[in-house]
């Protein structure tokens, strides 16, 4: 069972037993709770902390946990209806919508219920995260002289130098800014490069979090189709001419969600087309460190081959470590670098120095290359296990491309167009996702990955957020049951192999 599930269940159990104790009365010791519920001391500590945050218990170091005394009368609920008018009264709202839709992001961030297999996760399972190495790095970092002081606004010089070397080419430390995660870096880049109301070219399909960033900034995403070799240069040129956009956001390596790698013959074309359009290319190099064991040599980042300052490069340590290890870099050349720096300073001041110091300790330790090799081998094993299970149990789901990096597969539903599947009936993706959840597996519908009408129904399945190949096999079995349920529903038809 996942630790987070154990914590929630223990907190629920203790919450139900609080009435046995008078206000101020001491609860059983942590040791007795460990023995009674057969959980770890960490689980007990986190469950008590959850109850303390709810105001139900009070913890006193060295003394234990006590039932909290009741608070006074609850404050009146108030009336917030006035906000609906205030938030929609902007005269420019029709031109630049200000509402923020986080649904596409929450799909990969929300923790599933206990017992649900997580095929929708966007991060490594805890068993794949370098927890010991990160803990050791953070411990060493905390003892560095000046580790708790204010860092340089642009980031620690040594960390900027490390990122510059990892990007390669002519990129220097002076052209790198340290940021708090890739999402933050992308937000800074789009705010710097495009004014509200402007069009921004995006790959189609593309990462929902990027679409959410663009829309939250009042930008208009314009899709450019992607195939097995990445974005199509002729359509990119057409999109620049038709829209007048001055920004194109792309993921040239193991694109999310298709897994495509931009073909060598297209790399120079993309840069040339953007340069002729007087536009920037925002390169989101998000999973370079999650390459699979059987992949060949990787192409360099576009930024490494860019001498004219066309590319604004984003890369991060988060995907290869932990969701909470939010250290990333923005690299750019020319006057745009100062604008990026100014926006970051205004928004966040700087990335906390202890986290930067810990990142330096981690990437400079022998544990780092060992971790990357282990993850590379395990991701290949999991990818192959999921691919084999899908082909055996769900042959009707098309798998046009098997990536050699990243953490997911992109599947096309049979039949239909416009985000539905004839075989699954109207709204096939959402119906299948709901049936899958009832069967005990969380999947990601494809619709949020498109900024316009999709050409077909799709699913994205992650193999990195589960415990191992056993969960992958069981998850695919549950997905088969969900497909059978949807196929056999009124308006559906019998599934192949059912």
C-alpha atoms as one frame of an Amber mdcrd trajectory, in Angstrom:
protein
   0.000   0.000   0.000   1.251   3.493  -0.751   2.409   5.547   2.214  -0.072
   8.304   1.423  -2.940   5.765   1.550  -1.771   4.451   4.928  -1.595   7.981
   6.337  -5.119   8.810   5.204  -6.555   5.559   6.560  -4.825   5.953   9.945
  -5.958   9.572  10.244  -9.532   8.473   9.488  -9.333   5.761  12.162  -7.939
   8.124  14.796 -10.456  10.821  13.880 -13.265   8.362  14.583 -11.837   7.507
  17.999 -11.315  11.062  19.289 -14.666  11.089  21.107 -13.206   8.573  23.566
 -10.950  11.296  24.941 -11.808  14.440  26.830 -10.502  17.797  25.570  -6.872
  18.064  26.662  -6.556  14.305  27.350  -3.479  12.560  26.044  -3.792  10.138
  23.131  -1.884   6.825  23.001   1.832   7.130  22.383   3.260   6.930  18.894
   4.923   3.643  19.773   1.632   2.070  20.820  -0.039   3.320  17.626   2.762
   1.790  15.550   2.276  -1.581  17.275  -1.526  -1.475  17.191  -1.976  -0.492
  13.547   1.233  -2.106  12.238   2.380   0.967  10.384   5.657   2.852  10.351
   6.535   5.649  12.802   6.551   8.029   9.820   2.944   7.089   9.001   1.890
   7.745  12.613   3.710  11.082  12.655   2.082  12.222   9.389  -1.393  11.088
  10.463  -1.115  13.023  13.742   0.185  16.050  11.816  -2.879  15.846   9.565
  -5.204  15.821  12.583  -3.260  18.714  14.105  -3.686  20.693  10.874  -7.429
  20.050  11.133  -7.418  21.462  14.667  -8.459  18.129  16.210  -5.280  17.352
  18.149  -2.369  19.274  19.621   1.127  17.792  19.523   3.757  18.736  22.102
   7.351  17.662  21.446   8.488  15.229  24.102   5.009  15.000  25.659   2.823
  13.440  22.946  -0.478  14.223  21.241  -3.592  15.532  23.015  -7.188  16.048
  21.971  -7.647  19.717  21.127 -10.045  21.838  23.106 -13.107  22.972  21.148
 -12.965  26.342  19.441 -15.577  29.048  19.839 -18.561  29.412  17.565 -17.814
  29.115  13.885 -17.736  32.370  11.952 -20.745  33.039   9.686 -20.361  31.725
   6.161 -20.730  35.140   4.524 -21.837  35.865   0.978 -19.238  35.746  -1.826
 -21.740  36.067  -4.686 -20.432  39.594  -5.423 -17.183  38.062  -6.716 -18.929
  36.599  -9.761 -19.619  40.144 -10.957 -16.183  41.471 -10.033 -14.335  38.662
 -11.813 -16.304  39.020 -15.044 -16.675  42.801 -15.277 -13.378  43.389 -17.099
 -14.039  45.194 -20.395 -11.264  43.182 -22.066 -12.507  39.792 -20.839 -13.949
  38.858 -24.225 -10.638  39.519 -25.948  -8.392  38.151 -23.190 -10.219  35.579
 -21.031  -8.959  35.634 -17.446 -10.379  32.352 -16.161  -7.901  29.556 -15.536
  -8.704  25.934 -16.391  -6.412  23.604 -14.433  -8.329  20.400 -15.186  -5.794
  19.107 -17.712  -2.977  19.563 -15.185  -4.850  18.134 -12.211  -5.338  14.819
 -14.030  -1.634  14.013 -13.575  -1.248  15.705 -10.167  -4.225  14.414  -8.176
  -3.535  11.313  -6.083  -5.865   8.412  -6.946  -7.983   6.696  -4.324  -6.440
   3.732  -2.461  -6.372   0.630  -4.640  -6.560   2.530  -7.941  -3.672   1.837
 -10.330  -2.109   5.102 -11.474  -1.817   5.048 -15.269  -2.369   8.838 -15.293
   0.662   9.912 -13.240   3.210  12.399 -14.498   6.104  11.579 -12.159   8.265
   8.635 -11.163   6.868   6.183  -8.634   8.517   6.642  -5.199  10.408   3.385
  -5.742  12.128   4.982  -8.758  12.936   8.278  -7.084  16.454   8.754  -5.645
  15.069   9.435  -2.167  18.212   8.441  -0.245  20.465  10.402  -2.583  18.203
  13.470  -2.357  18.027  13.234   1.433  21.819  12.944   1.662  22.260  15.845
  -0.757  19.864  18.039   1.219  21.633  17.150   4.468  25.043  18.019   3.028
  23.656  21.175   1.413  22.251  22.411   4.721  25.733  22.332   6.235  27.396
  24.315   3.450  28.663  27.745   4.531  26.044  30.336   3.658  23.535  27.671
   2.555  20.645  29.497   4.237  21.533  32.933   2.948  20.109  34.767  -0.020
  21.366  33.354  -3.346  22.183  35.407  -6.451  18.958  36.341  -8.244  19.972
  34.400 -11.359  20.932  31.300  -9.353  24.127  29.824  -7.957  26.978  30.216
 -10.478  28.046  26.573 -10.122  24.517  25.322 -10.818  24.136  27.641 -13.816
  27.434  26.299 -15.115  26.234  22.699 -14.696  23.040  23.380 -16.635  24.979
  25.205 -19.372  27.271  22.192 -19.819  24.299  19.820 -19.928  22.650  21.910
 -22.673  25.894  22.064 -24.623  26.890  24.017 -27.698  27.829  27.634 -27.113
  25.466  28.107 -24.139  27.278  29.707 -21.207  26.469  30.016 -17.513  25.801
  33.732 -18.038  22.887  32.793 -20.313  21.203  30.521 -17.740  18.650  31.402
 -15.043  17.712  28.958 -12.273  13.932  28.612 -11.874  11.451  26.738  -9.677
  10.439  23.871 -11.936   9.669  23.596 -15.624   6.093  24.845 -15.288   7.329
  28.055 -13.688   9.991  28.450 -16.378   7.425  28.032 -19.170   5.153  30.567
 -17.492   8.000  33.084 -17.315   8.938  32.467 -20.957   5.427  32.986 -22.334
   4.881  36.109 -20.242   8.162  37.509 -21.535   7.630  36.706 -25.197   3.964
  37.386 -25.950   1.519  40.088 -24.812  -2.030  39.190 -23.693  -4.270  38.483
 -26.653  -1.420  37.385 -28.916  -1.371  34.040 -30.749   1.178  31.395 -29.734
   1.918  28.344 -31.888   1.780  24.994 -30.112   2.281  21.411 -31.179  -0.889
  19.388 -31.688  -1.318  17.409 -29.536   0.652  18.987 -26.719   1.052  19.088
 -22.935  -2.171  20.370 -21.251  -0.168  22.299 -18.666   1.358  24.420 -21.414
  -2.077  25.130 -22.888  -3.252  26.141 -19.414  -0.283  28.516 -19.027  -0.990
  30.137 -22.394  -4.689  30.604 -21.722  -4.087  31.879 -18.192  -1.779  34.522
 -19.715  -4.531  35.535 -22.168  -2.756  33.999 -25.167  -4.435  32.197 -28.071
  -2.957  28.721 -28.730  -2.752  27.928 -32.458  -2.174  24.208 -33.194   0.508
  22.877 -35.534   0.181  19.108 -36.202   2.870  16.657 -35.118   3.673  13.295
 -36.736   6.168  10.550 -35.883   9.053  12.889 -36.824   7.855  15.850 -34.778
   6.293  19.097 -35.919   5.672  19.447 -39.668   7.826  22.350 -40.986   5.530
  23.271 -43.891   2.541  23.569 -41.555   4.666  25.520 -39.067   5.529  28.057
 -41.767   1.866  28.288 -42.785   0.829  28.847 -39.155   3.343  31.670 -38.697
   2.088  33.389 -41.851  -1.608  32.946 -41.069  -1.495  33.890 -37.380   1.300
  36.446 -37.164   2.553  34.620 -34.059   5.987  35.424 -32.672   6.324  32.346
 -30.407   6.340  28.599 -31.046   6.418  26.178 -28.080   7.694  22.682 -28.751
   9.120  19.535 -27.183  11.630  18.226 -29.753  12.675  15.224 -27.634  10.122
  12.543 -26.607   7.219  14.915 -27.137   4.342  14.812 -24.676   2.081  12.996
 -25.436   3.182  11.328 -28.711   6.766  10.476 -27.720   8.003  11.762 -31.101
  11.565  13.005 -31.611  12.081  15.888 -34.038  13.799  14.381 -37.091  17.351
  15.588 -37.906  16.282  17.074 -41.243  13.552  19.105 -39.523  15.669  20.650
 -36.763  17.361  23.244 -38.949  14.101  23.890 -40.790  12.250  24.740 -37.584
  14.932  27.240 -36.549  15.089  28.766 -40.026  11.303  29.166 -40.266  11.110
  30.787 -36.839  14.024  33.104 -37.614  12.417  34.246 -40.867   9.162  34.898
 -39.012  11.014  36.992 -36.420   9.800  34.541 -33.780  11.114  32.709 -30.737
  11.110  28.933 -30.248  10.474  27.889 -26.651  12.135  24.474 -26.323  10.723
  22.401 -23.457  13.405  19.736 -22.967  11.499  18.085 -20.132  12.528  14.381
 -20.166  16.042  14.238 -21.582  17.122  12.442 -18.398  14.389   9.801 -18.753
  15.877   8.152 -21.827  15.292   4.389 -22.106  18.115   1.888 -21.988  17.713
   0.853 -25.628  17.751   4.386 -27.076  20.567   5.390 -29.335  22.540   8.645
 -29.059  20.248  11.583 -28.341  20.143  14.702 -30.516  21.430  17.850 -28.874
  18.944  20.435 -27.631  17.912  22.939 -30.299  19.499  25.611 -28.116  22.905
  23.998 -28.604  22.703  24.646 -32.360  21.223  28.153 -32.108  23.591  31.116
 -32.436  20.994  33.808 -33.188  19.040  33.712 -29.923  15.949  32.155 -31.508
  15.615  29.437 -28.866  14.532  29.950 -25.261  15.425  26.657 -23.612  13.680
  25.097 -20.595  15.030  22.027 -18.774  14.437  20.590 -15.328  15.631  18.057
 -12.755  12.100  17.386 -11.498  10.998  14.554 -13.814  14.138  12.535 -13.070
  13.960  13.035  -9.303  10.769  13.943  -7.445   7.729  16.215  -7.887   9.031
  18.260  -4.951  12.570  18.680  -6.307  11.618  21.733  -8.309  14.894  22.975
  -9.786  15.053  23.930 -13.450  16.778  26.294 -15.861  15.885  28.877 -18.489
  18.552  29.555 -21.103  18.409  32.391 -23.627  20.708  34.670 -25.598  20.360
  38.377 -26.268  18.104  41.106 -24.834  15.325  38.609 -24.049  17.440  37.212
 -21.214  17.066  40.431 -19.214  13.306  40.395 -19.678  13.148  36.786 -18.503
  15.285  37.657 -15.489  13.136  40.672 -14.606   9.888  38.699 -14.739  11.316
  35.920 -12.593  12.586  38.371  -9.985   9.210  40.121  -9.824   7.299  36.832
  -9.582   9.464  34.741  -7.234  12.590  36.723  -6.214  14.768  33.578  -6.414
  14.818  29.802  -5.973  15.530  28.915  -2.305  19.254  28.527  -1.838  19.105
  25.242   0.156  17.319  23.609  -2.775  19.912  24.915  -5.238  22.734  23.711
  -2.992  21.041  20.307  -2.721  20.769  20.122  -6.519  24.503  20.777  -6.797
  25.236  18.094  -4.226  22.973  15.596  -5.992  24.208  16.020  -9.575  27.812
  16.059  -8.378  27.530  12.803  -6.423  28.304   9.254  -7.660  24.676   8.395
  -6.876  23.411  10.599  -9.726  24.726   8.620 -12.738  23.811   5.375 -10.953
  20.263   6.630 -10.503  19.945   7.669 -14.156  21.196   4.263 -15.331  18.776
   2.435 -13.035  15.808   4.537 -14.162  16.788   4.093 -17.816  16.756   0.310
 -17.469  13.525   0.219 -15.448  11.623   2.518 -17.811  12.527   0.295 -20.741
  11.296  -2.758 -18.832   8.035  -1.055 -17.920   7.479   0.307 -21.432   7.952
  -3.160 -22.906   5.666  -4.712 -20.280   2.877  -2.218 -20.997   3.302  -2.515
 -24.761   3.113  -6.326 -24.618   0.101  -6.286 -22.297  -1.774  -3.808 -24.494
  -1.101  -5.784 -27.674  -2.270  -8.989 -26.020  -5.375  -7.687 -24.247  -6.367
  -4.532 -26.160  -5.306  -4.986 -29.799  -8.066  -2.620 -30.943  -6.236   0.337
 -29.367  -3.691   1.580 -31.912  -0.148   2.253 -30.708   1.419   4.122 -33.640
   4.717   4.920 -31.917   6.764   3.250 -29.170   9.069   5.889 -27.672  12.614
   5.302 -26.493  12.313   7.910 -23.750   9.767   9.446 -21.427   7.196   7.734
 -19.268   4.008   7.133 -21.247   2.334   5.675 -24.343  -0.124   7.483 -26.645
  -2.983   5.294 -27.887  -5.641   5.973 -30.501  -9.184   4.711 -29.943 -10.800
   2.777 -32.783 -13.112   4.526 -35.238 -14.770   7.931 -35.085 -13.447  11.452
 -35.416 -13.581  14.701 -33.530 -12.571  13.334 -30.128 -15.157  10.525 -30.108
 -14.952   6.917 -31.092 -17.621   5.144 -33.074 -16.817   1.971 -31.166 -17.151
   3.686 -27.821 -20.096   5.903 -28.667 -20.208   9.725 -28.383 -17.852  11.061
 -25.746 -15.901   7.811 -25.890 -12.832   9.078 -24.056 -14.674  10.350 -21.004
 -16.931   7.285 -20.903 -13.920   4.989 -21.015 -12.060   7.009 -18.377 -15.062
   6.784 -16.047 -15.440   3.041 -16.633 -11.711   2.534 -16.077 -11.890   4.343
 -12.748 -14.773   2.125 -11.687 -12.606  -0.849 -12.633  -9.752   0.496 -10.491
  -7.368   2.110 -12.975  -6.907   5.847 -13.626  -6.218   6.834 -17.244  -5.803
  10.158 -19.061  -8.231  11.076 -21.876  -6.648  12.634 -24.939  -8.992  15.605
 -25.418  -7.117  18.042 -23.090  -3.977  17.608 -25.232  -5.582  19.351 -28.222
  -6.139  23.097 -28.484  -8.729  22.539 -31.255 -10.957  19.660 -32.342  -8.961
  16.394 -32.201  -8.845  14.112 -35.264  -9.701  11.017 -33.171 -10.114   9.790
 -29.627  -6.920   9.073 -27.686  -5.631   7.899 -24.317  -2.315   8.526 -22.591
  -1.098   5.760 -20.290   1.843   6.281 -17.930   4.077   3.391 -16.925   6.329
   5.368 -14.565   3.918   6.160 -11.719   3.046   2.539 -10.867   4.855   0.180
  -8.496   6.150  -2.174 -11.200   5.361  -4.555 -14.037   2.863  -6.470 -11.899
   0.719  -3.362 -11.531   1.048  -2.706 -15.251  -0.335  -6.150 -16.092  -3.179
  -5.757 -13.599  -3.922  -2.221 -14.798  -4.229  -3.361 -18.418  -6.494  -6.218
 -17.296  -8.748  -3.683 -15.563  -8.683  -1.449 -18.634  -9.809  -4.424 -20.724
 -12.782  -4.831 -18.377 -13.581  -1.112 -18.752 -13.456  -1.382 -22.548 -15.778
  -4.375 -22.433 -18.212  -2.385 -20.272 -18.244   0.576 -22.668 -18.375  -1.586
 -25.798 -21.323  -3.560 -24.481 -23.252  -0.459 -23.408 -26.292   0.589 -25.502
 -25.010   2.160 -28.715 -21.696   0.329 -28.484 -20.679  -2.930 -30.085 -18.866
  -6.087 -29.054 -15.161  -5.514 -28.528 -12.608  -7.594 -30.426 -11.435 -10.432
 -28.262 -14.202  -9.907 -25.694
